[in-house]
Amino acid sequence: MLTYARWKYVVILVVLVLSALYAVPNIFPQDPSVQVTAARNAPIDEALRARVVDVLGKAGVPSKAVEIEQDDLLVRLAAPDVQVKAADALRPALGSDYIVALNLASTVPDWLSRLYAKPMLLGLDLQGGVRFLMQVDQQAALDKRMESIAEDVRSVLRDKRVGYDSVERRGADTIVATLTGAGTADEARQLIATAQPTLTALSEGNTVTVRVPQAELNRAALEAIDQNVTTLRNRVNALGVAEPVVQRQGADRVVIELPGVQDTAEAKRMIGATATLEYRAVVEGNAADAAATGLLPPQARLYYERAPDGGQGRPVLLNKRLIASGDQVERAQSATDARSGTPAVSVTLNAAAGQRMFDFTSNNVGKPMAVVYIERIPELRIVDGKEVQTTRISEEVISVANVNEPFGRQFQTTGLARKEADDLAKLLKSGSLAAPMTFIEERIIGPSLGAENIERGLKAVAFSFLFALAFFLVYYRMFGLITCLALLVNLLMLIAVMSLFGFTLSLPGLAGIALTVGMSVDANVLINERIREELRAGMPPQAAIATGYEKASGTIADANLTAILAGIALVAFGEGPVKGFAIAMIVGILTSMYTAVSVSRGLATLIYGRRRKLKSIAI
């Protein structure tokens, strides 16, 4: 007897409703727009909105709407061709306080958005996206490496109780240690040579000269670029962008492609940000006099506290020697301070930095320690009538507090606004940049470029479906119609799953969808041919249908499992378009297995299951 459990029909109905619900957002077109985001606590308010409307009016750029959405200002435009014009007008007018980026604004109704229904993201080759070209400041990487070597030399001399007056960098590759005691230069040279075997140490009088070989400097520059690439990948992953491309280009440049990206302002801010923390001891002395006269203690450096209004506060003298910094953070999480209720960043240092922090706090209970917030801020300046991007380094003391009790690896840092705490936690988790980077090119690839690709890709999928439909209707008749309905459900489920989980669809992804249509056809061919074999063997029609589905299901599972394993390998080892193809193929195979075995059987049971005197079927 041909039967099908009622609960399975309920499952099919639920799957159809959910698939339709999460596939519907793809029919809503996106508005080309310009997004304005605050770079550093700048206000996003009605005054800014009025200012933007005025700038666009003077530039002759018509807009559909200018509205504040959460922490951003969004300018919706009628056509893509005025998008770049609007951005070019706003960037110089708003200055460095705001980041102006091209965007695509969703038009999905709010009730769908509240159900987490969103349109499928399209890749660079279909809908466009953003492409950044960034340049690594190799000199800054070398400076950082030389400072690290100088600090290592100081540590070696301190640990071995060799007195010194100063350890200073001289020139591009030389560090000179001036010792206090006579006759200790040879001993210091041997200690340094043992601790740093790759360096060349020479002693003369009461000084030790340490030279860094060019090979070591070249290696430091390459390591800085490699670390930056790794850090940028982590930051892009934190943005939730599917199929990103982050790769080196030449000796000192990195290319970042973000296909189908929604929030380009957030992407640019998080990718280019170099915000980090430094923990330093406070040096006793009159900081105001030092700021006025420029005369500082030998071990001190002048900083300024952050004022409540975001400006410059009172001066503070801090020790040149670092206790710990952001690149030594293992874990970071945005939190709320239990005592004050203010935003905080919960920090966990690595073992070495944690030990230094414990040693410092143990020896300095009751003394102040400062937290320095360092940020590189991109700025646009007009030089000789042309826009030139520069970078301004901001170093602010966000917290000065007495050490109440010793602590080591885990502690909290306060003094930040909520958004700063959230952003800083992301940056510290993804790792710090080994060297500063500058955006030298930002290319927005608009949707018009991929219009032809979309048309051809969808045409390929449509024709593959129509060819299958024609073949099945002619060759399998009623069961051909059942197969085609199952194929439609398969495509609906595939689009819904890829939209729900935020997969990016590219041209290879469309090829993967076309392939799953063919593989779904294969599964239905196996089922239909098995039913025909049972009919030729003399089995009654209803029993032939039931037996055909049961015996073909195992074969379908085995055949599709091998394809899924191949797809998993492509996802694990592939990048970009290859990964997109594999994801579309895997999702399509899983949905096709369900529709071919379950949905089509449910339809066949509805049509033939209640016919008690059934003598033949249209197959």
N, C-alpha and C positions, 0 to 999 in steps of 0.2 A: 504494500500500500504506500502511495506517495504522500508523505506527511512532512510538515515543517512546524516546529514548536512555535507557539504564539510569542514567547518571550524573545525569540530571534527576530520576529517581525517588529517587535517594539524596539529592539536594538537598531535594526535597519532604519526605522522611522526617526529615532533619536539622532543617528549618524547623518541622515539626510538633512534634518533641521539644523544641526550644528554646522554641517558643511556649508549649507546655504548661508547661514548667519555670518560665518567667518570668511566666506568668499565674496560676499556682497560689497565690502569696502573697495574692492578693486574696480568697481564701475564708477566710483567717484573720482573725477579728475583733480589733480593737485594744482594749486595756484602758484605761479612763479612769484617769489617774494624776496624781500631783503630783511634780514634779521639784525637787530641792533642789540648788543649785549654789553653790559658794563664790564670794563677791564679791571677796575680797582674801586669797588664800593661807590662808583658813580651812581647817581639816582636814576631810576627808571620810573618816571612819573608823568603827569599831565603836561608839565612844563617841557619835558623832552619831546613828548608827542607833538605839542604845538610847534616846537622848533623844527622837527622833522617835516611836518606838513608845510611849514614856511619854506624850507630849503627845497623841497620837491616842487612847490608851486613856482618858485623863482627859476628852477631848472626846466620847467615845462614838462614834468613827468606826471602823468595822470595815475592815480592809485584807486584801487577798489575799496581799500580800508586801511587805516592805520590804528592798530590796537595793541594794548598791553596784554601779553599772555604770560602769566607767572612772573618770571624775573627778566623777561625779554620784551622788546618792542618789535612787532611784526608789521611790515608794510606789504600788503597784498597788492599785486599788480595784475593788469588785465592780460599782458602778453609777455613772452620771454624776451622779446627784443628790447624792452625798456628796462629789464632787470639790471643789466650792467650799467646803463645810464644812471639809474637811481642810486646804485652803490657808489659810482664814481662821484656823484654829487654829494653824497652824505659823508664819505670818508674824510675829506679835508675840512668839512664844516663841523664835524663832531670831534675831530682831533684824536689824541691818544687815550682819552678817557673811555672810549667806546670801541668795540670791535664790530665792524660792519661786514657781513658775509651774505653771500647769496644762499637762498634756501628754497625749498618747495614746501608750501604749507598745505596741510591736509584739509580737505573739505568733508571728511566723514562726519556724519551727525554725532552729536555728543552722546546720545544714548548707545550708539554702537561703540564709541570709544570707551565708555564706562564698562563695557563688556570685554575690553581688551581686543576688540576687533579692529584690525588695521590693514591697509593695503600692502600687497607684496612689494618689497623693495626691488628695484631694477638695477642692473649693473651699469657700468660705465658705457658699455657698448649698446645698451638699450635706452636707458633713461638719462644717463650721464652721471655726474657726481663731482667730486673735487679732487684735484691733483696738486700736491704741494711738492716743490723742490726746495730742499733746505741745505744750507751750507754749514759745515762744522768749523768752529773757530779752533783750528789746530794749535795756534799759539797759546790760547788759554789752557788747552789740555797740557801742553808742555810746561807752562807756568805752574799748573797744579801739580804735575809730576815732580818738578824741581822743588817745590815747597814741601812735598811729601818726603823727598829724600833729605832735605834739610832738617825736617822734624825727626826723621829716623836717626840722623847723625846726633842731634841733641839728646835723643833718648839713649843712645849707646853711651855717650859720654856721661850722662847723668847716672845711668845704671851702674857704670863701672867707677863712679866717683872721681871722674877726671874733670877738674875745674876748667871752665871756659868763660871768656868775656862775651863772646858773640859767635853766632853761626849765621853767616850771611851769604846770599847769592850774589855772585859777581859775573856779569856776562850771561851768555845764553846757556852755557853748559858747565859752569864752575860754581862751587860752593867752598867758602873759606871759613875755617873754624879757628878763632883766635883763643889760645889757651892762657890760663892765668899763671900756671906754674912753669918754671924752666925745666927743661929736660924731660918733659912729658909728651913731646910731639911724636916721638917714635912709637911710644906706647899707644897713643891715640890713633896713629896711622894704622897700626896692626889691628886694633879693635875695630876700626871702621872697615878695613879690608876684609876682616873675618865676617863681619855682619853683612857687608854689601860686596860680595865677590865680583860682581859685574862692573864695579866702579874702579877708577884709578885714583889712588890716594898717595900724595907726596907730602913729606914733612920738611919744613925749613924754619929754623929758629923756633919761635913759639906758635907757629901756625901750621895747619894741615890743609892742603888744597885738594879738594875732591873734584875730579872731572868725570862727567857723564859721557860715555862714548856715543857717537852719532847713531850707532845701531840701536842703543837703548832708547834714545829719543824717538827714533823712527818707530820702534816697537810700541812705545807709549802712545804715539799718535794713532797708530793702527788700532790699538786696543781701545782707545777712546771712541773711535768711530764704530767699532764692533759693539761696544757697550751701549752707545747711543742707539744703534739699530735695535738691539734687544730691548732697551727701555722704551723706545717708540712703539715696538710691537706690543709690549705690555700695556701701554697707554691706549693704543688703538683698541685692543681687546677689551679694556675697561669701558670704552665707549659703546661696546656691543655692535660694532660694525662687522658685517659678514663679508667674507672673501676680501679682506684688505690686502694691499700689496705694499710692503715696506722693504726696500732693497737699496744697496749702495749703488752709486753712480759715480764712477771716476774715483779720484783719490780722497776727496773731502766733501762729497755731496750724497744726499739721501733722497730718494723718491718715495713719496707716500701717495697711494691712490685709495680713495674711499668710495667705492661704488655704492650708489643708492643711498648715500648718507643723507639723513634728515636735518640734523642740527650742525651745520658747518661752522657756526660761530663757536659752539662748544668744542667741536673737534679741533679747531685752530687754537683755541685757548689752552686746551689740555695737551695738545701735541707740542706746541712751542713753549709751554711754560717751563721755567727752570726754578720755580719756587722751592725753597728748602729751609731748613732750620740749622742754626748753630748754637751750641751751648758754651758760654764763656764765663770765666770768673770776672767779677767786678774789681777794678783796681782802685785802691783808696787814693783820694786826691780831689782837688777842686776842679771839676770838669768844666765849669763855666769859665774859669780863668784860663784853662788849657785851650778852650775853644776860642777865646778872645786873643790870646797871645800866640797860639800855635806851638807852644812849648809843652811837649808831652813826656811823661815818664818813659824810659827806654823800652819797657815791656808792654806799654799800653798803646791802644788805638782808640780814636774818638768815634763814637756812635751817637745817634740821637734817638730818643724815645718817640713812639708814635703818639701824636696828640689825639684827643677825643674826636676832633673834627676831621681826622685823616691827614692833618698837616704835620709839620715838624715840631717835636716837643723839646724837652730839655736835654742837654748833652750828658753823655755817660762815658766814662773811661772803662774799657774792657781789655782784658788780657789778650795779647796776640796769640797765645797758645790755645788751641781748641781743646775742649773737653770731649765733645762728640759733635757729629754733624749728620745731616740727613742721609748721606750715602752709607751710613752705618746702621740704618734702621732696618730691622727684619720685618716687623709688622707695624701697621698704623691703622687706626680706626677713629672715625669721627664719633665724639661722645659728648656727654654733658657732665660738667664737674658737679660732683655730689654735694660739695660744700657751698659753692656760690651759685650753682644753677646756670652758669655761663657756658657757651660752647667751648669745647676742648678737643684736643687730639691725643688719644691714648697711644703711647709709643713703646715699642719693645726694641731695644738695641741688640746688636750682635754681642758675642761673648767678650771680645776685646774692649769694645767701647763701653759695655756694661761694667767691666772691671774698672776702667778708668773713671767712670762716673761714680762708682762705689767708693773708690779711693779718694776722689775729690770731696764728695759729700761727707765722708767719714772724718776727714781732716779739717773740714770747714763748716761744722755745725754752727749755726748762728750768723754765718757770713752770707752776703748776697751772691746770687748767681743770676745771670741774664740769659734770656732767650732772644736770639736775633732772627728775624724773618727776612730772607733775601729773595728778591724777585727781579728777573730781567723783563722789562716792559718794552714791547715793540712800539716805535713811534714813527710817524710819517712827517718828514720835513721837506720843505720846498727849497731846493738848491739849484740856482741858475734856471729857475722856471720849471724844474722837473721834480717829481715826487721821489724822495729817497728814503728808504726804510732804515732807521737806526734803532739802537737798543739802549735804553737807560737802565742802569742798575740801581735798584732801591734796596737799602739796608736799614731796617728799622728794629729797634729794641721793643719787642711787644710785651715783655714781662721782666721785671726785676724783683726777685723775692728771696728772702732769707731761707737758708737750708735748715729746716726744723729738725730733720732726722736723716740719717744715711739712707740712701736708696741706690739701686743699681740698674738693672736692665729695663725694668718696667716702671713707668711713671706717666703723668699727664702734663700737657702743655696748654696753658690758657692764654687769653689775651687776644683772641681772634674773633672775627664775626662768624656767624654760622656758615655762610657760603665759603668763606676763606678756610674754615676748619674742614669742611667737606672736600673742597678741592685739594687742600694740602694733604689730607689723608690719602686721596687717590694718587697724588704724585709720589708720596713717600712709599706707598705700597708698590707702585710700578717701578721704583728705582729712580735714582737721580741721574741726570745727564752727566757723563764724564767731561763733556766740554759744551759750552754754549752753542746754540744753533740759531741761524737766522733764516727767515723765509725770504728766498730770493725770487720765487715765482709761485703764484697761485693761479691755477687754471681751472675755470669752471666749465665743465663739459655739459652743455645744455641738452634738453630733451629732443630738440630738432635734429641733432646729429644722429640720434639713434632711431628716428622715426622710420626710416627705410628698413633698418634691421628688424624693428618690431613688426612691421608689415609683412616682411618676408618670413620671419620666424613663425608668426601666427598663421600665415598662409600654409606653411609646411605642416604645422600641426593639424590645421583644418582639413587639408587634402588627405593627410594620412588617415584621419578619422572617416572622411567621406569614402575613400577607397575601401576601407574595411567595412563600412556600412553597406556599400553596394555589393561587395562580395558576399557578405553574410546573408543579406536579404535574398539574393539570387540562389545561393548554394544551400542555405540552411532554413530559409523561409521563416516560420514562426520563431524558431530558436535563433535565427539571425537577428530578429527584432529584439529578442530578450538579450542577446549579446550586446547589441548597440545601446540599449538602455543601461546595461551594466557599465559599458565604456563611458557613457555620459556621467554616471555617478562616480566613476573612477576619476575622471578629470575634475569634477567638482570637489571631491575629497582632497585631491592632490593640491589644488589651488588653495583650499582652506588650510591645510596643514602647513604649507610653505608660508602663507600669510601669517598664521597664528604664531609660528616660531621665528618669524623675522628672517627667513632665508632670502638671499639676494638672487634674483633670476637674471641670468645673462644668456647670451646666444647659445653657449654650450648647454646651459640649463634647459633651454627650449628643445635642443637636440635630445637631451635626456628624457624630456616629456614625450617627444615623438617616439622615442625608443620604447617607453613604457606602454604606449598605445599598442605598439606591435607585440610586445611581450604579453599584454593582456589578451590580445587576439589569440596568441599561441595557447594560452591557458584555456580559452573557450573552445578552440579547435580540438584540443585533447578531450574535453568533456563531450562535445557534440559527436566526435568520432567514436568515442567509447559507447555512447548511447546507441549509435547506429549499429555498432558491432553486436550489442546485446539484442537489438531488434532482429538482426539477421540470424542470430542464434535461436530465435523463436520465443524470446522472453516477452511477456505482456508489456504494453507501452509504459504503464506507470512504474512497474518494477524495473524496466530498462532505464527509465530516467533516474530513479533512485540509485540503482547500481552504477550507472555511468558517473554520477557525481561522486559516489563514495570511492570508487576505484581510481578515478582520475585525480582525486585530491592529493594523494601521496606523491604521484608523479609530478604534479604541478609544484608541490612544496620542494621536492628535491631539485627540480630544474631551476627554480627561482632562488634557492639557497646559494647555489654556486655564483649566480649573478650578484647577489647581495654581498657575498664574501669579497668578490672582486671590487665592488663599489666601496666597501669598507677600507680596502687597501688603498684605493685612490683617494679617499678622504684623509687617511692617515698620512700618506706620503705626498699627496698632490697639493698644489697651491693654486689660488686664483681660479681661472676658468675650469681647470681639471677638477678641482674640488666642487665647483658649482655643478658640473655635469654629474658627478658621482652622487651628490646629495639629491638632486632631482630624480636620478635613476633609482636610488634606494627607496625614497619615499613613494615613487610611482609604483615600484614593484610590490611594496607592502600593501598599498591601497588596491592594486590590481588583483592581488591574491584574494583579498577580502571580497571584492565585488564579483570576481569570476566564480568563486566557490560558494559564497553565501548569498549575495544579492541576486545573482542570476537564478540560483536554485529556489529562492523565495518567490521570484516571479514565475518560474516554471510550475511551482506547486499551486500558486494562485490560479493559473490558467487551466492546468490539467488535473489537479489533485482531487477535485470533487466529481469528476466524470466517472461514474461507476461502470458504464458500459463503453468505455473508451477502447476502440479497436485499432486506431492508427493515430500518429502524430505527424505534424508538418515539419519534418526534418530530413 
